[in-house]
Each structure stands twice: as structure tokens, then as C-alpha cells.
Amino acid sequence: YRVDTDGLITEAQIVPPTSQNQGSIERDLWDLAPELGRLPLEEATLLAERAIRNHDPCISCATHFLNLEIRRA
């Protein structure tokens, strides 16, 4: 934080949990990918969402954050 002579914050850098946990979120999804590919889309989506929410994303990120598309060979 930067504070002026009146004690007012003039600059701040906010780092929300989602930013701090992004690497872990991505690793968890990579680890889940083989199982997600075997599940029906609705179940896979719920499992992926749960994995992401385990990392305490901010409210806006947790509400509308995932559009899962599975391409099966």
C-alpha cells in the first residue's frame, strides 16, 4: 500500500486467492483430465468445478468460471 500524508491509501495491489492459487488449480485439473474424459459431461463439469472451488476462488470467479468442452477420440 501507498499512503499519502493524510493517511489515505493512494495505491494498492490486491492479490486475490484465485491469483495466488492459479498454479495449483491448473495442476489439479491436469491430474483430473484422464478421469474427466471418461465421465459424462455433466459429471465431469461438476468434478472440475469442485476441484477449482477447493482453492477458494473469489466470488466472481467461483460463480461463472467454467465452460468445459471434452473432445473424445
Backbone as XML, in Angstrom:
<?xml version="1.0"?>
<chain id="A" units="angstrom">
  <residue number="1" name="TYR">
    <atom name="N" x="0.833" y="-1.184" z="0.000"/>
    <atom name="CA" x="0.000" y="0.000" z="0.000"/>
    <atom name="C" x="0.877" y="1.248" z="0.000"/>
  </residue>
  <residue number="2" name="ARG">
    <atom name="N" x="0.365" y="2.284" z="-0.622"/>
    <atom name="CA" x="0.988" y="3.606" z="-0.520"/>
    <atom name="C" x="-0.044" y="4.533" z="0.114"/>
  </residue>
  <residue number="3" name="VAL">
    <atom name="N" x="0.428" y="5.282" z="1.078"/>
    <atom name="CA" x="-0.459" y="6.158" z="1.841"/>
    <atom name="C" x="0.061" y="7.587" z="1.723"/>
  </residue>
  <residue number="4" name="ASP">
    <atom name="N" x="-0.863" y="8.525" z="1.539"/>
    <atom name="CA" x="-0.446" y="9.931" z="1.452"/>
    <atom name="C" x="-0.315" y="10.534" z="2.852"/>
  </residue>
  <residue number="5" name="THR">
    <atom name="N" x="0.017" y="11.799" z="2.911"/>
    <atom name="CA" x="0.249" y="12.463" z="4.202"/>
    <atom name="C" x="-1.012" y="12.584" z="5.052"/>
  </residue>
  <residue number="6" name="ASP">
    <atom name="N" x="-2.179" y="12.441" z="4.416"/>
    <atom name="CA" x="-3.438" y="12.467" z="5.167"/>
    <atom name="C" x="-3.840" y="11.081" z="5.664"/>
  </residue>
  <residue number="7" name="GLY">
    <atom name="N" x="-3.012" y="10.090" z="5.359"/>
    <atom name="CA" x="-3.324" y="8.734" z="5.785"/>
    <atom name="C" x="-4.259" y="7.993" z="4.850"/>
  </residue>
  <residue number="8" name="LEU">
    <atom name="N" x="-4.499" y="8.560" z="3.669"/>
    <atom name="CA" x="-5.380" y="7.913" z="2.696"/>
    <atom name="C" x="-4.561" y="7.006" z="1.779"/>
  </residue>
  <residue number="9" name="ILE">
    <atom name="N" x="-5.109" y="5.855" z="1.484"/>
    <atom name="CA" x="-4.434" y="4.929" z="0.578"/>
    <atom name="C" x="-4.522" y="5.491" z="-0.834"/>
  </residue>
  <residue number="10" name="THR">
    <atom name="N" x="-3.378" y="5.649" z="-1.463"/>
    <atom name="CA" x="-3.336" y="6.192" z="-2.824"/>
    <atom name="C" x="-3.035" y="5.110" z="-3.854"/>
  </residue>
  <residue number="11" name="GLU">
    <atom name="N" x="-2.512" y="3.992" z="-3.402"/>
    <atom name="CA" x="-2.187" y="2.897" z="-4.314"/>
    <atom name="C" x="-2.201" y="1.593" z="-3.532"/>
  </residue>
  <residue number="12" name="ALA">
    <atom name="N" x="-2.750" y="0.569" z="-4.148"/>
    <atom name="CA" x="-2.773" y="-0.747" z="-3.509"/>
    <atom name="C" x="-2.733" y="-1.815" z="-4.590"/>
  </residue>
  <residue number="13" name="GLN">
    <atom name="N" x="-2.086" y="-2.903" z="-4.279"/>
    <atom name="CA" x="-2.077" y="-4.038" z="-5.192"/>
    <atom name="C" x="-2.774" y="-5.186" z="-4.474"/>
  </residue>
  <residue number="14" name="ILE">
    <atom name="N" x="-3.919" y="-5.568" z="-4.991"/>
    <atom name="CA" x="-4.695" y="-6.643" z="-4.389"/>
    <atom name="C" x="-4.384" y="-7.933" z="-5.138"/>
  </residue>
  <residue number="15" name="VAL">
    <atom name="N" x="-4.022" y="-8.964" z="-4.401"/>
    <atom name="CA" x="-3.743" y="-10.264" z="-4.995"/>
    <atom name="C" x="-4.753" y="-11.245" z="-4.408"/>
  </residue>
  <residue number="16" name="PRO">
    <atom name="N" x="-5.847" y="-11.512" z="-5.137"/>
    <atom name="CA" x="-6.890" y="-12.390" z="-4.612"/>
    <atom name="C" x="-6.434" y="-13.850" z="-4.587"/>
  </residue>
  <residue number="17" name="PRO">
    <atom name="N" x="-7.105" y="-14.678" z="-3.794"/>
    <atom name="CA" x="-6.734" y="-16.089" z="-3.705"/>
    <atom name="C" x="-6.674" y="-16.782" z="-5.064"/>
  </residue>
  <residue number="18" name="THR">
    <atom name="N" x="-7.541" y="-16.411" z="-5.980"/>
    <atom name="CA" x="-7.539" y="-17.055" z="-7.288"/>
    <atom name="C" x="-6.184" y="-16.875" z="-7.967"/>
  </residue>
  <residue number="19" name="SER">
    <atom name="N" x="-5.613" y="-15.693" z="-7.899"/>
    <atom name="CA" x="-4.298" y="-15.447" z="-8.499"/>
    <atom name="C" x="-3.211" y="-16.232" z="-7.777"/>
  </residue>
  <residue number="20" name="GLN">
    <atom name="N" x="-3.286" y="-16.286" z="-6.479"/>
    <atom name="CA" x="-2.282" y="-16.993" z="-5.693"/>
    <atom name="C" x="-2.333" y="-18.495" z="-5.936"/>
  </residue>
  <residue number="21" name="ASN">
    <atom name="N" x="-3.511" y="-19.012" z="-6.203"/>
    <atom name="CA" x="-3.693" y="-20.458" z="-6.334"/>
    <atom name="C" x="-3.768" y="-20.945" z="-7.776"/>
  </residue>
  <residue number="22" name="GLN">
    <atom name="N" x="-3.567" y="-20.070" z="-8.749"/>
    <atom name="CA" x="-3.748" y="-20.441" z="-10.148"/>
    <atom name="C" x="-2.914" y="-21.657" z="-10.550"/>
  </residue>
  <residue number="23" name="GLY">
    <atom name="N" x="-1.657" y="-21.704" z="-10.145"/>
    <atom name="CA" x="-0.799" y="-22.842" z="-10.493"/>
    <atom name="C" x="-1.330" y="-24.149" z="-9.943"/>
  </residue>
  <residue number="24" name="SER">
    <atom name="N" x="-1.776" y="-24.143" z="-8.706"/>
    <atom name="CA" x="-2.328" y="-25.355" z="-8.090"/>
    <atom name="C" x="-3.632" y="-25.770" z="-8.753"/>
  </residue>
  <residue number="25" name="ILE">
    <atom name="N" x="-4.444" y="-24.800" z="-9.114"/>
    <atom name="CA" x="-5.701" y="-25.103" z="-9.805"/>
    <atom name="C" x="-5.403" y="-25.813" z="-11.117"/>
  </residue>
  <residue number="26" name="GLU">
    <atom name="N" x="-4.471" y="-25.276" z="-11.884"/>
    <atom name="CA" x="-4.135" y="-25.873" z="-13.177"/>
    <atom name="C" x="-3.559" y="-27.270" z="-13.012"/>
  </residue>
  <residue number="27" name="ARG">
    <atom name="N" x="-2.686" y="-27.483" z="-12.023"/>
    <atom name="CA" x="-2.126" y="-28.825" z="-11.787"/>
    <atom name="C" x="-3.221" y="-29.818" z="-11.423"/>
  </residue>
  <residue number="28" name="ASP">
    <atom name="N" x="-4.137" y="-29.410" z="-10.562"/>
    <atom name="CA" x="-5.232" y="-30.308" z="-10.185"/>
    <atom name="C" x="-6.076" y="-30.688" z="-11.393"/>
  </residue>
  <residue number="29" name="LEU">
    <atom name="N" x="-6.347" y="-29.729" z="-12.273"/>
    <atom name="CA" x="-7.146" y="-30.037" z="-13.461"/>
    <atom name="C" x="-6.394" y="-30.960" z="-14.413"/>
  </residue>
  <residue number="30" name="TRP">
    <atom name="N" x="-5.088" y="-30.755" z="-14.561"/>
    <atom name="CA" x="-4.302" y="-31.673" z="-15.394"/>
    <atom name="C" x="-4.350" y="-33.083" z="-14.810"/>
  </residue>
  <residue number="31" name="ASP">
    <atom name="N" x="-4.233" y="-33.199" z="-13.487"/>
    <atom name="CA" x="-4.286" y="-34.513" z="-12.847"/>
    <atom name="C" x="-5.650" y="-35.169" z="-13.019"/>
  </residue>
  <residue number="32" name="LEU">
    <atom name="N" x="-6.703" y="-34.367" z="-13.048"/>
    <atom name="CA" x="-8.066" y="-34.884" z="-13.207"/>
    <atom name="C" x="-8.433" y="-35.191" z="-14.660"/>
  </residue>
  <residue number="33" name="ALA">
    <atom name="N" x="-7.700" y="-34.638" z="-15.601"/>
    <atom name="CA" x="-8.075" y="-34.724" z="-17.018"/>
    <atom name="C" x="-8.396" y="-36.141" z="-17.494"/>
  </residue>
  <residue number="34" name="PRO">
    <atom name="N" x="-7.597" y="-37.161" z="-17.169"/>
    <atom name="CA" x="-7.944" y="-38.503" z="-17.650"/>
    <atom name="C" x="-9.316" y="-38.977" z="-17.151"/>
  </residue>
  <residue number="35" name="GLU">
    <atom name="N" x="-9.615" y="-38.699" z="-15.897"/>
    <atom name="CA" x="-10.915" y="-39.106" z="-15.370"/>
    <atom name="C" x="-12.045" y="-38.280" z="-15.975"/>
  </residue>
  <residue number="36" name="LEU">
    <atom name="N" x="-11.820" y="-36.988" z="-16.152"/>
    <atom name="CA" x="-12.856" y="-36.136" z="-16.743"/>
    <atom name="C" x="-13.245" y="-36.643" z="-18.121"/>
  </residue>
  <residue number="37" name="GLY">
    <atom name="N" x="-12.273" y="-37.143" z="-18.865"/>
    <atom name="CA" x="-12.543" y="-37.653" z="-20.206"/>
    <atom name="C" x="-13.395" y="-38.904" z="-20.224"/>
  </residue>
  <residue number="38" name="ARG">
    <atom name="N" x="-13.434" y="-39.627" z="-19.122"/>
    <atom name="CA" x="-14.226" y="-40.862" z="-19.050"/>
    <atom name="C" x="-15.640" y="-40.635" z="-18.525"/>
  </residue>
  <residue number="39" name="LEU">
    <atom name="N" x="-15.895" y="-39.471" z="-17.965"/>
    <atom name="CA" x="-17.197" y="-39.197" z="-17.350"/>
    <atom name="C" x="-18.142" y="-38.516" z="-18.331"/>
  </residue>
  <residue number="40" name="PRO">
    <atom name="N" x="-19.450" y="-38.662" z="-18.105"/>
    <atom name="CA" x="-20.404" y="-37.851" z="-18.869"/>
    <atom name="C" x="-20.122" y="-36.368" z="-18.600"/>
  </residue>
  <residue number="41" name="LEU">
    <atom name="N" x="-20.455" y="-35.515" z="-19.554"/>
    <atom name="CA" x="-20.112" y="-34.094" z="-19.475"/>
    <atom name="C" x="-20.590" y="-33.443" z="-18.182"/>
  </residue>
  <residue number="42" name="GLU">
    <atom name="N" x="-21.813" y="-33.711" z="-17.771"/>
    <atom name="CA" x="-22.340" y="-33.068" z="-16.558"/>
    <atom name="C" x="-21.538" y="-33.459" z="-15.320"/>
  </residue>
  <residue number="43" name="GLU">
    <atom name="N" x="-21.209" y="-34.747" z="-15.189"/>
    <atom name="CA" x="-20.413" y="-35.199" z="-14.044"/>
    <atom name="C" x="-19.002" y="-34.632" z="-14.103"/>
  </residue>
  <residue number="44" name="ALA">
    <atom name="N" x="-18.415" y="-34.605" z="-15.294"/>
    <atom name="CA" x="-17.063" y="-34.066" z="-15.456"/>
    <atom name="C" x="-17.033" y="-32.590" z="-15.083"/>
  </residue>
  <residue number="45" name="THR">
    <atom name="N" x="-18.052" y="-31.861" z="-15.491"/>
    <atom name="CA" x="-18.124" y="-30.435" z="-15.173"/>
    <atom name="C" x="-18.202" y="-30.224" z="-13.666"/>
  </residue>
  <residue number="46" name="LEU">
    <atom name="N" x="-19.043" y="-30.992" z="-12.991"/>
    <atom name="CA" x="-19.165" y="-30.855" z="-11.531"/>
    <atom name="C" x="-17.853" y="-31.172" z="-10.828"/>
  </residue>
  <residue number="47" name="LEU">
    <atom name="N" x="-17.161" y="-32.221" z="-11.287"/>
    <atom name="CA" x="-15.889" y="-32.596" z="-10.672"/>
    <atom name="C" x="-14.827" y="-31.512" z="-10.902"/>
  </residue>
  <residue number="48" name="ALA">
    <atom name="N" x="-14.768" y="-30.972" z="-12.106"/>
    <atom name="CA" x="-13.806" y="-29.904" z="-12.397"/>
    <atom name="C" x="-14.124" y="-28.655" z="-11.576"/>
  </residue>
  <residue number="49" name="GLU">
    <atom name="N" x="-15.401" y="-28.309" z="-11.480"/>
    <atom name="CA" x="-15.789" y="-27.146" z="-10.675"/>
    <atom name="C" x="-15.405" y="-27.339" z="-9.214"/>
  </residue>
  <residue number="50" name="ARG">
    <atom name="N" x="-15.616" y="-28.530" z="-8.701"/>
    <atom name="CA" x="-15.263" y="-28.810" z="-7.303"/>
    <atom name="C" x="-13.755" y="-28.653" z="-7.101"/>
  </residue>
  <residue number="51" name="ALA">
    <atom name="N" x="-12.974" y="-29.165" z="-8.043"/>
    <atom name="CA" x="-11.517" y="-29.058" z="-7.933"/>
    <atom name="C" x="-11.082" y="-27.596" z="-7.897"/>
  </residue>
  <residue number="52" name="ILE">
    <atom name="N" x="-11.720" y="-26.765" z="-8.695"/>
    <atom name="CA" x="-11.380" y="-25.340" z="-8.719"/>
    <atom name="C" x="-11.826" y="-24.660" z="-7.434"/>
  </residue>
  <residue number="53" name="ARG">
    <atom name="N" x="-13.023" y="-24.956" z="-6.979"/>
    <atom name="CA" x="-13.540" y="-24.310" z="-5.758"/>
    <atom name="C" x="-12.767" y="-24.723" z="-4.511"/>
  </residue>
  <residue number="54" name="ASN">
    <atom name="N" x="-12.091" y="-25.868" z="-4.554"/>
    <atom name="CA" x="-11.245" y="-26.275" z="-3.426"/>
    <atom name="C" x="-10.160" y="-25.248" z="-3.130"/>
  </residue>
  <residue number="55" name="HIS">
    <atom name="N" x="-9.853" y="-24.414" z="-4.108"/>
    <atom name="CA" x="-8.781" y="-23.431" z="-3.963"/>
    <atom name="C" x="-9.298" y="-22.043" z="-3.624"/>
  </residue>
  <residue number="56" name="ASP">
    <atom name="N" x="-10.527" y="-21.941" z="-3.191"/>
    <atom name="CA" x="-11.095" y="-20.684" z="-2.691"/>
    <atom name="C" x="-11.025" y="-19.538" z="-3.696"/>
  </residue>
  <residue number="57" name="PRO">
    <atom name="N" x="-11.596" y="-19.736" z="-4.899"/>
    <atom name="CA" x="-11.597" y="-18.616" z="-5.847"/>
    <atom name="C" x="-12.494" y="-17.485" z="-5.343"/>
  </residue>
  <residue number="58" name="CYS">
    <atom name="N" x="-12.249" y="-16.290" z="-5.841"/>
    <atom name="CA" x="-13.080" y="-15.154" z="-5.442"/>
    <atom name="C" x="-14.525" y="-15.384" z="-5.911"/>
  </residue>
  <residue number="59" name="ILE">
    <atom name="N" x="-15.451" y="-14.643" z="-5.376"/>
    <atom name="CA" x="-16.873" y="-14.850" z="-5.668"/>
    <atom name="C" x="-17.160" y="-14.777" z="-7.161"/>
  </residue>
  <residue number="60" name="SER">
    <atom name="N" x="-16.643" y="-13.761" z="-7.830"/>
    <atom name="CA" x="-16.942" y="-13.644" z="-9.261"/>
    <atom name="C" x="-16.318" y="-14.782" z="-10.052"/>
  </residue>
  <residue number="61" name="CYS">
    <atom name="N" x="-15.161" y="-15.257" z="-9.653"/>
    <atom name="CA" x="-14.529" y="-16.376" z="-10.355"/>
    <atom name="C" x="-15.262" y="-17.685" z="-10.069"/>
  </residue>
  <residue number="62" name="ALA">
    <atom name="N" x="-15.793" y="-17.831" z="-8.881"/>
    <atom name="CA" x="-16.448" y="-19.076" z="-8.496"/>
    <atom name="C" x="-17.851" y="-19.210" z="-9.071"/>
  </residue>
  <residue number="63" name="THR">
    <atom name="N" x="-18.443" y="-18.112" z="-9.502"/>
    <atom name="CA" x="-19.829" y="-18.143" z="-9.946"/>
    <atom name="C" x="-19.975" y="-18.590" z="-11.390"/>
  </residue>
  <residue number="64" name="HIS">
    <atom name="N" x="-19.298" y="-17.942" z="-12.288"/>
    <atom name="CA" x="-19.404" y="-18.253" z="-13.722"/>
    <atom name="C" x="-18.005" y="-18.365" z="-14.300"/>
  </residue>
  <residue number="65" name="PHE">
    <atom name="N" x="-17.379" y="-19.512" z="-14.117"/>
    <atom name="CA" x="-15.971" y="-19.585" z="-14.467"/>
    <atom name="C" x="-15.599" y="-20.720" z="-15.393"/>
  </residue>
  <residue number="66" name="LEU">
    <atom name="N" x="-16.490" y="-21.667" z="-15.646"/>
    <atom name="CA" x="-16.056" y="-22.863" z="-16.358"/>
    <atom name="C" x="-16.986" y="-23.185" z="-17.506"/>
  </residue>
  <residue number="67" name="ASN">
    <atom name="N" x="-16.397" y="-23.334" z="-18.671"/>
    <atom name="CA" x="-17.110" y="-23.826" z="-19.843"/>
    <atom name="C" x="-16.325" y="-25.041" z="-20.298"/>
  </residue>
  <residue number="68" name="LEU">
    <atom name="N" x="-16.707" y="-26.212" z="-19.828"/>
    <atom name="CA" x="-15.958" y="-27.436" z="-20.082"/>
    <atom name="C" x="-16.353" y="-28.023" z="-21.425"/>
  </residue>
  <residue number="69" name="GLU">
    <atom name="N" x="-15.349" y="-28.309" z="-22.229"/>
    <atom name="CA" x="-15.564" y="-28.967" z="-23.518"/>
    <atom name="C" x="-14.672" y="-30.192" z="-23.548"/>
  </residue>
  <residue number="70" name="ILE">
    <atom name="N" x="-15.256" y="-31.348" z="-23.792"/>
    <atom name="CA" x="-14.492" y="-32.593" z="-23.854"/>
    <atom name="C" x="-14.520" y="-33.093" z="-25.288"/>
  </residue>
  <residue number="71" name="ARG">
    <atom name="N" x="-13.342" y="-33.313" z="-25.842"/>
    <atom name="CA" x="-13.231" y="-33.879" z="-27.193"/>
    <atom name="C" x="-12.765" y="-35.314" z="-27.044"/>
  </residue>
  <residue number="72" name="ARG">
    <atom name="N" x="-13.609" y="-36.215" z="-27.418"/>
    <atom name="CA" x="-13.292" y="-37.640" z="-27.269"/>
    <atom name="C" x="-12.810" y="-38.201" z="-28.603"/>
  </residue>
  <residue number="73" name="ALA">
    <atom name="N" x="-11.781" y="-39.030" z="-28.525"/>
    <atom name="CA" x="-11.225" y="-39.626" z="-29.750"/>
    <atom name="C" x="-12.010" y="-40.862" z="-30.152"/>
  </residue>
</chain>
